[in-house]
Amino acid sequence: MSLPLEDIKVLDFCQVFAGPATTMHLADQGAQVIKIETPEGDNSRNFVPFPGSNDLSRGFVALNRNKRTIALDLTKPEGLEIAYKLVKWADIVVCNLRPSVPERLKISYEYLKLINPKIIYAGISAYGEKGPDATLPGYDLIAQAKSGITTTRRNADGTPIGSFIYYADMAVAMLGAYAIMVALHERNTTGVGQKIELNLLHNYLALQAVQMVKTENDNPTDQGRVLTALATSYMASDGKYIHVHSASGRQWVNLCKALDLEHLIDDPQFDTHQKRGENAESLFQVIAAVINTKPAKEWESILKENNSPTSVIQEWQEVWIDDQVVANDMIISYEQPGVGVVQSVNTPFKLSNSNTNNRVYRAAPHFGQHNEEILIEFGYSPNEIDKFKSLGVIKDSIE
């Protein structure tokens, strides 16, 4: 079966998470992706390495399936010449190096559009390409801090803590794939390429869109820190936690019935949404005492029977075998050379006319795995390839 983007060609100048995830989303739909790595390799190759492997890790394998790779030294004229040849071939370039680096390496949009005027160039940065922090190094956790989202998660002593789930990296990747599709559609009309700018900071603001609404006479609300008894977690009798969420009057009634607290439905302290918020501390104590009388799974069944939104808080090991996850093919398994069978997250959407259940047609590549294959494909002779090796233009092992 053909794949939706199999005629689209992508060049990946990316490291770590946001950029590689963007190109993986395109590759999963059939796009031909060639990843250009530096002689040091993508930094994510060191993110939780697999035992016995010097170039494969969980971080790299998670976001680089369905790609080919070539390891080029772009500081050498021959390496840059090869890269430019690939640019002529490509429809799309994705780059998440610091804004100053593509300019220094001569792979910025201003350089590449002269080589291929139809190129669509997605540039991903930490904080945006203008302003005092534009050229600074940045990571998801730093963007979290700058965006204000870190203040919504605190230790017991009130210290703000970041999340090691890199939300903006993943959000940029999905938004980046969307923006690329928009630019491709426009190019089909105009025949002209363009540059797309994305950054982690802006995506963290977008993830807080509801909280970050400000009018002339007020400030963004601090909803993330307001204790609510009806959208939080409770410890059950077995020590496991269960999350409840009651967002409407009907759901409040359903929750009370499930917990055998029907006398609270019309209690003057709790008979409106506003009062339930104002008296959240006392309501929390009442609900906590009830939920602590039964195991979490039992409460989950009772709440579901009463149409009250809920879930036991699962460990990752439990997620792999969760009935809902399995039923919807959210996890895929495939053979990763040098590692064995790998399970990872499937493409998070399905197309009814396309095979979405088996999106891994190429395992994540070893460093420099496709050097010779790609060079031969682009017209270089064996003698030229040997010369590139001797000059250090291409690499087959990480420096």
TIKOLRO-892512 format. One record per residue (C-alpha): x, y, z. Coordinates in steps of 0.02 Angstrom, whole numbers, plus 50000, padded with zeros to 5 digits. Each point is the difference from the previous one (the first is absolute). Layout:
<nodes>
px = X | py = Y | pz = Z
...
</nodes>
This chain:
<nodes>
px = 50000 | py = 50000 | pz = 50000
px = 50067 | py = 50172 | pz = 49955
px = 50029 | py = 50128 | pz = 50137
px = 49929 | py = 50177 | pz = 49995
px = 50165 | py = 50097 | pz = 49994
px = 50110 | py = 49878 | pz = 49905
px = 50037 | py = 50128 | pz = 49863
px = 50061 | py = 50131 | pz = 50126
px = 50187 | py = 50016 | pz = 50030
px = 50067 | py = 50066 | pz = 50165
px = 50174 | py = 50051 | pz = 50058
px = 50026 | py = 49993 | pz = 50188
px = 50134 | py = 50110 | pz = 50081
px = 49937 | py = 49960 | pz = 50174
px = 50057 | py = 49952 | pz = 50174
px = 49919 | py = 49934 | pz = 50158
px = 49808 | py = 50003 | pz = 50002
px = 49895 | py = 50138 | pz = 49919
px = 50077 | py = 49994 | pz = 49826
px = 50021 | py = 49811 | pz = 49988
px = 49820 | py = 49975 | pz = 50060
px = 49938 | py = 50120 | pz = 49865
px = 50085 | py = 49903 | pz = 49860
px = 49947 | py = 49834 | pz = 50076
px = 49818 | py = 50051 | pz = 49986
px = 50029 | py = 50032 | pz = 49815
px = 50100 | py = 49839 | pz = 49979
px = 49862 | py = 49899 | pz = 50084
px = 49885 | py = 50056 | pz = 49860
px = 50124 | py = 49945 | pz = 49867
px = 50107 | py = 50155 | pz = 49972
px = 50177 | py = 49962 | pz = 49944
px = 50107 | py = 50069 | pz = 50142
px = 50189 | py = 50015 | pz = 49994
px = 50077 | py = 50051 | pz = 50166
px = 50166 | py = 50093 | pz = 49994
px = 50101 | py = 49975 | pz = 50159
px = 50159 | py = 50086 | pz = 50056
px = 50158 | py = 49896 | pz = 50032
px = 49950 | py = 50002 | pz = 50185
px = 49829 | py = 49926 | pz = 49962
px = 49828 | py = 50054 | pz = 50058
px = 50011 | py = 50036 | pz = 50187
px = 49847 | py = 49892 | pz = 50030
px = 50104 | py = 49846 | pz = 49958
px = 50064 | py = 50019 | pz = 50179
px = 49828 | py = 50019 | pz = 50080
px = 49977 | py = 49837 | pz = 50100
px = 50112 | py = 49889 | pz = 49892
px = 49955 | py = 49819 | pz = 49969
px = 50119 | py = 49877 | pz = 50086
px = 50142 | py = 49950 | pz = 49885
px = 49965 | py = 50135 | pz = 49870
px = 50110 | py = 50151 | pz = 49970
px = 49881 | py = 50093 | pz = 49886
px = 49820 | py = 49949 | pz = 50039
px = 49896 | py = 50059 | pz = 50146
px = 49819 | py = 50011 | pz = 50051
px = 50000 | py = 50186 | pz = 49960
px = 50067 | py = 49973 | pz = 49825
px = 49900 | py = 49845 | pz = 49954
px = 49837 | py = 50081 | pz = 50060
px = 50010 | py = 50143 | pz = 49873
px = 50105 | py = 49941 | pz = 49853
px = 49912 | py = 49851 | pz = 49925
px = 49965 | py = 49995 | pz = 49814
px = 50151 | py = 50110 | pz = 49957
px = 50165 | py = 49978 | pz = 49913
px = 50154 | py = 50088 | pz = 50066
px = 50164 | py = 50068 | pz = 49935
px = 50138 | py = 50067 | pz = 50113
px = 50077 | py = 50156 | pz = 49920
px = 50128 | py = 50126 | pz = 50057
px = 49918 | py = 50161 | pz = 49939
px = 50153 | py = 50102 | pz = 50046
px = 50092 | py = 49920 | pz = 49854
px = 49962 | py = 50066 | pz = 49823
px = 49967 | py = 49825 | pz = 49936
px = 49875 | py = 49966 | pz = 50140
px = 49907 | py = 50161 | pz = 49963
px = 49998 | py = 49959 | pz = 49814
px = 49918 | py = 49832 | pz = 50038
px = 49872 | py = 50085 | pz = 50113
px = 49957 | py = 50126 | pz = 49864
px = 49973 | py = 49858 | pz = 49877
px = 49875 | py = 49925 | pz = 50121
px = 49916 | py = 50171 | pz = 50020
px = 49968 | py = 50004 | pz = 49812
px = 49912 | py = 49831 | pz = 50019
px = 49896 | py = 50046 | pz = 50152
px = 49827 | py = 50076 | pz = 50015
px = 50023 | py = 50037 | pz = 50185
px = 50144 | py = 50041 | pz = 50116
px = 49978 | py = 49990 | pz = 50188
px = 50135 | py = 50074 | pz = 50112
px = 49999 | py = 50022 | pz = 50189
px = 50177 | py = 50061 | pz = 50026
px = 50023 | py = 50166 | pz = 50092
px = 49954 | py = 50143 | pz = 49880
px = 50183 | py = 50056 | pz = 49989
px = 50064 | py = 49827 | pz = 49952
px = 49911 | py = 49976 | pz = 49832
px = 50064 | py = 50171 | pz = 49948
px = 50178 | py = 49953 | pz = 50048
px = 49988 | py = 49832 | pz = 49910
px = 49917 | py = 50082 | pz = 49849
px = 49843 | py = 49894 | pz = 50014
px = 49879 | py = 50137 | pz = 50052
px = 49846 | py = 50037 | pz = 49897
px = 50086 | py = 50150 | pz = 49920
px = 50133 | py = 49885 | pz = 49929
px = 49890 | py = 49852 | pz = 49954
px = 49863 | py = 50098 | pz = 49910
px = 50133 | py = 50055 | pz = 49874
px = 50036 | py = 49817 | pz = 49964
px = 49817 | py = 49945 | pz = 49997
px = 49872 | py = 50143 | pz = 49992
px = 49858 | py = 49876 | pz = 50029
px = 50072 | py = 49937 | pz = 50164
px = 49891 | py = 50005 | pz = 50155
px = 50114 | py = 50032 | pz = 50149
px = 49938 | py = 49967 | pz = 50177
px = 50116 | py = 50082 | pz = 50125
px = 49974 | py = 49947 | pz = 50182
px = 50079 | py = 50099 | pz = 50142
px = 49983 | py = 50009 | pz = 50189
px = 49938 | py = 50178 | pz = 50019
px = 49969 | py = 50072 | pz = 49826
px = 50119 | py = 50076 | pz = 49874
px = 49990 | py = 50179 | pz = 50063
px = 50028 | py = 50079 | pz = 50171
px = 50140 | py = 49996 | pz = 50129
px = 49995 | py = 49810 | pz = 50026
px = 49987 | py = 49950 | pz = 49817
px = 50177 | py = 49933 | pz = 49985
px = 50010 | py = 49918 | pz = 50171
px = 50001 | py = 49811 | pz = 50022
px = 49836 | py = 49933 | pz = 50064
px = 49908 | py = 49842 | pz = 50047
px = 49820 | py = 49956 | pz = 50041
px = 50025 | py = 50017 | pz = 50188
px = 50072 | py = 50176 | pz = 49977
px = 49853 | py = 50049 | pz = 49889
px = 49884 | py = 49930 | pz = 50135
px = 50078 | py = 50116 | pz = 50128
px = 49993 | py = 50153 | pz = 49887
px = 49818 | py = 49967 | pz = 49951
px = 49933 | py = 49997 | pz = 50178
px = 49935 | py = 49823 | pz = 49985
px = 50128 | py = 49936 | pz = 50128
px = 49909 | py = 50097 | pz = 50137
px = 49849 | py = 49886 | pz = 49978
px = 50098 | py = 49851 | pz = 50069
px = 50078 | py = 50016 | pz = 50173
px = 50080 | py = 49891 | pz = 50133
px = 49920 | py = 49990 | pz = 50171
px = 50109 | py = 50145 | pz = 50056
px = 49938 | py = 50108 | pz = 49857
px = 50155 | py = 49985 | pz = 49890
px = 49952 | py = 50006 | pz = 49814
px = 50051 | py = 49843 | pz = 49906
px = 50011 | py = 49968 | pz = 49814
px = 49926 | py = 49851 | pz = 49910
px = 50112 | py = 49872 | pz = 49918
px = 49859 | py = 49968 | pz = 49878
px = 50056 | py = 50120 | pz = 49864
px = 49832 | py = 50070 | pz = 49950
px = 50062 | py = 50143 | pz = 49890
px = 50121 | py = 49889 | pz = 49904
px = 49856 | py = 49885 | pz = 49955
px = 49878 | py = 50143 | pz = 49969
px = 50123 | py = 50087 | pz = 49884
px = 50020 | py = 49838 | pz = 49904
px = 49814 | py = 49978 | pz = 49970
px = 49973 | py = 50185 | pz = 49963
px = 50155 | py = 49997 | pz = 49889
px = 49931 | py = 49857 | pz = 49896
px = 49835 | py = 50095 | pz = 49986
px = 50088 | py = 50162 | pz = 49949
px = 50101 | py = 49906 | pz = 49869
px = 49840 | py = 49929 | pz = 49926
px = 49927 | py = 50177 | pz = 49993
px = 50156 | py = 50065 | pz = 49912
px = 49998 | py = 49853 | pz = 49878
px = 49819 | py = 50035 | pz = 49958
px = 50041 | py = 50184 | pz = 49969
px = 50149 | py = 49952 | pz = 49893
px = 49886 | py = 49894 | pz = 49892
px = 49909 | py = 50163 | pz = 49959
px = 50143 | py = 50125 | pz = 49992
px = 50146 | py = 49889 | pz = 49950
px = 50107 | py = 50090 | pz = 50130
px = 50077 | py = 49934 | pz = 50160
px = 50011 | py = 50092 | pz = 50166
px = 50071 | py = 49996 | pz = 50175
px = 49904 | py = 49938 | pz = 50152
px = 50055 | py = 50059 | pz = 50173
px = 49958 | py = 49897 | pz = 50155
px = 50065 | py = 50009 | pz = 50177
px = 49978 | py = 49912 | pz = 50167
px = 49956 | py = 50156 | pz = 50099
px = 49854 | py = 50049 | pz = 49889
px = 49934 | py = 49822 | pz = 50007
px = 50003 | py = 50003 | pz = 50190
px = 49898 | py = 50160 | pz = 49994
px = 49880 | py = 49915 | pz = 49878
px = 49982 | py = 49852 | pz = 50118
px = 49943 | py = 50125 | pz = 50132
px = 49879 | py = 50089 | pz = 49883
px = 49853 | py = 49990 | pz = 50122
px = 50103 | py = 50066 | pz = 50146
px = 50087 | py = 50135 | pz = 49899
px = 49850 | py = 50106 | pz = 49958
px = 50019 | py = 50178 | pz = 50060
px = 49881 | py = 50146 | pz = 49984
px = 50026 | py = 50184 | pz = 50035
px = 49944 | py = 49986 | pz = 50180
px = 50065 | py = 49832 | pz = 50059
px = 50146 | py = 49880 | pz = 49991
px = 50019 | py = 49819 | pz = 49945
px = 49922 | py = 49886 | pz = 50130
px = 50095 | py = 49885 | pz = 50113
px = 49882 | py = 49854 | pz = 49971
px = 50140 | py = 49873 | pz = 49997
px = 50032 | py = 50025 | pz = 50186
px = 49821 | py = 50008 | pz = 50062
px = 49961 | py = 49845 | pz = 50102
px = 49843 | py = 49920 | pz = 49936
px = 49928 | py = 49844 | pz = 50077
px = 49915 | py = 49954 | pz = 49837
px = 50150 | py = 49992 | pz = 49884
px = 50135 | py = 49916 | pz = 50100
px = 50069 | py = 49834 | pz = 50060
px = 49955 | py = 49900 | pz = 50155
px = 50088 | py = 49855 | pz = 50085
px = 49897 | py = 49841 | pz = 50011
px = 50013 | py = 49866 | pz = 50134
px = 50134 | py = 49903 | pz = 49904
px = 50116 | py = 50150 | pz = 49990
px = 49966 | py = 50030 | pz = 49816
px = 49934 | py = 50166 | pz = 49939
px = 49843 | py = 50034 | pz = 49898
px = 49960 | py = 50161 | pz = 49909
px = 49824 | py = 50072 | pz = 50000
px = 49936 | py = 50141 | pz = 49892
px = 49829 | py = 50079 | pz = 50020
px = 49980 | py = 50150 | pz = 49884
px = 49811 | py = 50024 | pz = 49995
px = 49846 | py = 49995 | pz = 50110
px = 49950 | py = 49832 | pz = 49928
px = 50173 | py = 49927 | pz = 50034
px = 49993 | py = 50067 | pz = 50179
px = 49839 | py = 49904 | pz = 50026
px = 50074 | py = 49843 | pz = 49923
px = 50155 | py = 50011 | pz = 50110
px = 49896 | py = 50020 | pz = 50158
px = 49894 | py = 49850 | pz = 49954
px = 50153 | py = 49893 | pz = 49963
px = 50080 | py = 50045 | pz = 50167
px = 49837 | py = 49980 | pz = 50098
px = 50007 | py = 50186 | pz = 50042
px = 49831 | py = 50048 | pz = 49929
px = 49966 | py = 50109 | pz = 50152
px = 50132 | py = 50120 | pz = 49934
px = 49910 | py = 50034 | pz = 49836
px = 49890 | py = 50136 | pz = 50075
px = 50111 | py = 50043 | pz = 50148
px = 50009 | py = 50193 | pz = 50012
px = 50191 | py = 49988 | pz = 50006
px = 50010 | py = 49909 | pz = 49833
px = 49839 | py = 50029 | pz = 49901
px = 50083 | py = 50111 | pz = 49868
px = 50163 | py = 49985 | pz = 49904
px = 50064 | py = 50160 | pz = 50080
px = 49964 | py = 49937 | pz = 50176
px = 50085 | py = 49835 | pz = 49965
px = 50154 | py = 50099 | pz = 49952
px = 49991 | py = 50115 | pz = 50151
px = 49982 | py = 49850 | pz = 50117
px = 50121 | py = 49886 | pz = 49909
px = 50105 | py = 49961 | pz = 50154
px = 49856 | py = 49930 | pz = 50101
px = 49926 | py = 49910 | pz = 49848
px = 50169 | py = 49921 | pz = 49966
px = 50007 | py = 49929 | pz = 50176
px = 49826 | py = 49923 | pz = 49984
px = 50036 | py = 49918 | pz = 49833
px = 50174 | py = 49942 | pz = 50054
px = 49928 | py = 49910 | pz = 50152
px = 49875 | py = 49905 | pz = 49891
px = 50123 | py = 49951 | pz = 49863
px = 50122 | py = 49936 | pz = 50130
px = 49876 | py = 49861 | pz = 50043
px = 50018 | py = 49897 | pz = 49839
px = 50139 | py = 49952 | pz = 49876
px = 50029 | py = 50116 | pz = 49852
px = 49942 | py = 49877 | pz = 49867
px = 49837 | py = 49970 | pz = 50093
px = 49967 | py = 50187 | pz = 50008
px = 50042 | py = 50016 | pz = 49816
px = 49865 | py = 49872 | pz = 49958
px = 49872 | py = 50083 | pz = 50113
px = 50034 | py = 50173 | pz = 49930
px = 49992 | py = 49940 | pz = 49820
px = 49834 | py = 49913 | pz = 50035
px = 49934 | py = 50168 | pz = 50059
px = 50066 | py = 50091 | pz = 49846
px = 50124 | py = 50098 | pz = 50104
px = 50166 | py = 50036 | pz = 49909
px = 50143 | py = 49909 | pz = 50085
px = 50157 | py = 49898 | pz = 49981
px = 50119 | py = 49909 | pz = 50114
px = 50169 | py = 50087 | pz = 49986
px = 50102 | py = 49870 | pz = 49908
px = 50186 | py = 49965 | pz = 49998
px = 50081 | py = 49992 | pz = 49828
px = 50013 | py = 49810 | pz = 50013
px = 49811 | py = 49993 | pz = 50015
px = 49970 | py = 50115 | pz = 49851
px = 50082 | py = 49878 | pz = 49878
px = 49866 | py = 49870 | pz = 50037
px = 49852 | py = 50114 | pz = 50034
px = 49847 | py = 49932 | pz = 49909
px = 49958 | py = 50169 | pz = 49923
px = 50178 | py = 50027 | pz = 49940
px = 50007 | py = 49826 | pz = 49923
px = 49828 | py = 50011 | pz = 49919
px = 50048 | py = 50159 | pz = 49908
px = 50173 | py = 49945 | pz = 49942
px = 50086 | py = 50140 | pz = 50095
px = 50159 | py = 49898 | pz = 50021
px = 50096 | py = 49918 | pz = 49858
px = 50135 | py = 49867 | pz = 50004
px = 50141 | py = 49981 | pz = 49875
px = 50175 | py = 49928 | pz = 49984
px = 50139 | py = 50125 | pz = 50034
px = 50168 | py = 49931 | pz = 49939
px = 50127 | py = 49999 | pz = 50141
px = 49864 | py = 50012 | pz = 50132
px = 49865 | py = 49871 | pz = 49966
px = 49812 | py = 50022 | pz = 50006
px = 49952 | py = 50179 | pz = 50044
px = 49830 | py = 50061 | pz = 50055
px = 49963 | py = 50184 | pz = 49974
px = 49856 | py = 50120 | pz = 49974
px = 49905 | py = 49985 | pz = 49837
px = 49949 | py = 50149 | pz = 49893
px = 49867 | py = 50086 | pz = 50108
px = 49867 | py = 50011 | pz = 49865
px = 49921 | py = 49883 | pz = 49874
px = 49949 | py = 50023 | pz = 49819
px = 49860 | py = 49887 | pz = 49944
px = 50073 | py = 49979 | pz = 49825
px = 50178 | py = 49966 | pz = 50057
px = 50087 | py = 49862 | pz = 50096
px = 50039 | py = 50084 | pz = 50167
px = 50031 | py = 49842 | pz = 50100
px = 50174 | py = 49965 | pz = 49933
px = 50091 | py = 50163 | pz = 49974
px = 50178 | py = 49936 | pz = 50031
px = 50069 | py = 49950 | pz = 49832
px = 50178 | py = 50047 | pz = 50046
px = 50079 | py = 49987 | pz = 50173
px = 50096 | py = 50147 | pz = 50074
px = 50170 | py = 50009 | pz = 49913
px = 50170 | py = 49970 | pz = 50073
px = 50121 | py = 50145 | pz = 49987
px = 50056 | py = 50021 | pz = 49819
px = 49903 | py = 49846 | pz = 49949
px = 49947 | py = 50066 | pz = 49830
px = 50154 | py = 50102 | pz = 49953
px = 50049 | py = 49901 | pz = 49846
px = 49822 | py = 49958 | pz = 49948
px = 49951 | py = 50183 | pz = 49996
px = 50159 | py = 50060 | pz = 49915
px = 49985 | py = 49868 | pz = 49862
px = 49817 | py = 50047 | pz = 49978
px = 50052 | py = 50181 | pz = 49972
px = 50130 | py = 49958 | pz = 49869
px = 50163 | py = 49985 | pz = 50096
px = 50124 | py = 49866 | pz = 49946
px = 50085 | py = 49873 | pz = 50114
px = 50165 | py = 50094 | pz = 49977
px = 49918 | py = 50164 | pz = 50053
px = 49924 | py = 49914 | pz = 50151
px = 50170 | py = 49930 | pz = 50051
px = 50072 | py = 50175 | pz = 49984
px = 49861 | py = 50070 | pz = 50111
px = 50042 | py = 49869 | pz = 50131
px = 50186 | py = 50041 | pz = 49996
px = 49965 | py = 50186 | pz = 50016
px = 49879 | py = 49975 | pz = 50145
px = 49855 | py = 50071 | pz = 49900
px = 49891 | py = 49850 | pz = 50043
px = 50009 | py = 49901 | pz = 50161
px = 49946 | py = 49824 | pz = 50045
px = 50040 | py = 50009 | pz = 50186
px = 49963 | py = 50135 | pz = 50128
px = 50147 | py = 50110 | pz = 50047
</nodes>
